[in-house]
Amino acid sequence: MRTTLTLDTDVASKARKGAAKLGKPFKEVINAALRLGLDQLLKPPAAKPYCTEPRPMGLRRGFSYDNVADLIARAEGEDHQ
């Protein structure tokens, strides 16, 4: 596909130097650079893995798992249903 594109002076200079160094046509270097750049630009950023540090919670003094109804009543109040 043929299209007109205006390159910044520094970009065009770098592309021409790269083409000369690689011994490849300017058009080929521009297309390769655009492919690499667009792939990188359009790739969603990698999500950081979510990690928590486990720690023992235990049970507060004066509480017991033997009577769950009592625990709920103490935590949420006697009128909670």
C-alpha positions as CSV (number, residue, x, y, z in Angstrom):
1,M,0.0,0.0,0.0
2,R,1.4,3.4,-0.9
3,T,0.9,6.3,1.5
4,T,2.6,9.6,2.3
5,L,4.1,9.9,5.7
6,T,6.0,12.8,7.2
7,L,8.9,11.7,9.4
8,D,10.6,13.9,12.0
9,T,14.2,14.8,10.9
10,D,15.8,12.8,13.7
11,V,13.7,9.7,12.9
12,A,14.4,9.8,9.2
13,S,18.1,10.3,9.8
14,K,18.2,7.3,12.2
15,A,16.3,5.2,9.7
16,R,18.6,6.1,6.8
17,K,21.7,5.3,8.9
18,G,20.2,2.0,10.0
19,A,19.3,1.1,6.4
20,A,22.9,1.9,5.3
21,K,24.4,-0.1,8.2
22,L,22.1,-3.1,7.6
23,G,22.4,-2.9,3.8
24,K,18.7,-2.9,3.4
25,P,16.3,-0.5,1.7
26,F,14.9,2.4,3.6
27,K,11.4,1.2,3.1
28,E,12.2,-2.2,4.6
29,V,13.8,-0.6,7.7
30,I,10.8,1.7,8.2
31,N,8.3,-1.1,7.9
32,A,10.3,-3.3,10.3
33,A,10.6,-0.5,12.8
34,L,6.9,0.3,12.6
35,R,6.0,-3.4,13.1
36,L,8.1,-3.7,16.2
37,G,7.0,-0.3,17.5
38,L,3.3,-0.9,16.9
39,D,3.5,-4.4,18.5
40,Q,5.1,-2.9,21.6
41,L,2.8,0.1,21.7
42,L,-0.5,-1.8,21.3
43,K,0.4,-4.6,23.7
44,P,-1.4,-4.3,27.0
45,P,0.8,-3.7,29.9
46,A,1.5,-6.9,31.9
47,A,-0.5,-7.0,35.1
48,K,1.5,-7.2,38.3
49,P,0.7,-10.4,40.2
50,Y,-1.3,-9.9,43.3
51,C,0.3,-11.3,46.4
52,T,-0.5,-11.1,50.0
53,E,1.6,-12.3,52.9
54,P,-0.3,-14.8,55.1
55,R,-0.2,-14.4,58.8
56,P,-1.8,-16.3,61.7
57,M,-4.9,-14.5,62.9
58,G,-5.8,-16.7,65.8
59,L,-8.8,-16.1,68.1
60,R,-8.9,-13.3,70.6
61,R,-8.8,-14.2,74.3
62,G,-12.1,-14.9,75.8
63,F,-13.6,-16.2,72.6
64,S,-14.1,-19.8,71.7
65,Y,-15.3,-21.7,68.6
66,D,-17.3,-24.0,70.8
67,N,-20.3,-21.7,70.7
68,V,-20.7,-20.0,67.4
69,A,-24.0,-18.3,68.3
70,D,-22.2,-16.6,71.2
71,L,-19.4,-15.4,68.8
72,I,-22.0,-13.9,66.4
73,A,-23.9,-12.3,69.2
74,R,-20.8,-10.7,70.6
75,A,-19.6,-9.5,67.2
76,E,-22.9,-8.3,65.7
77,G,-25.1,-7.7,68.8
78,E,-27.8,-9.6,70.4
79,D,-30.6,-8.3,68.1
80,H,-28.9,-9.4,64.9
81,Q,-30.7,-12.1,62.9
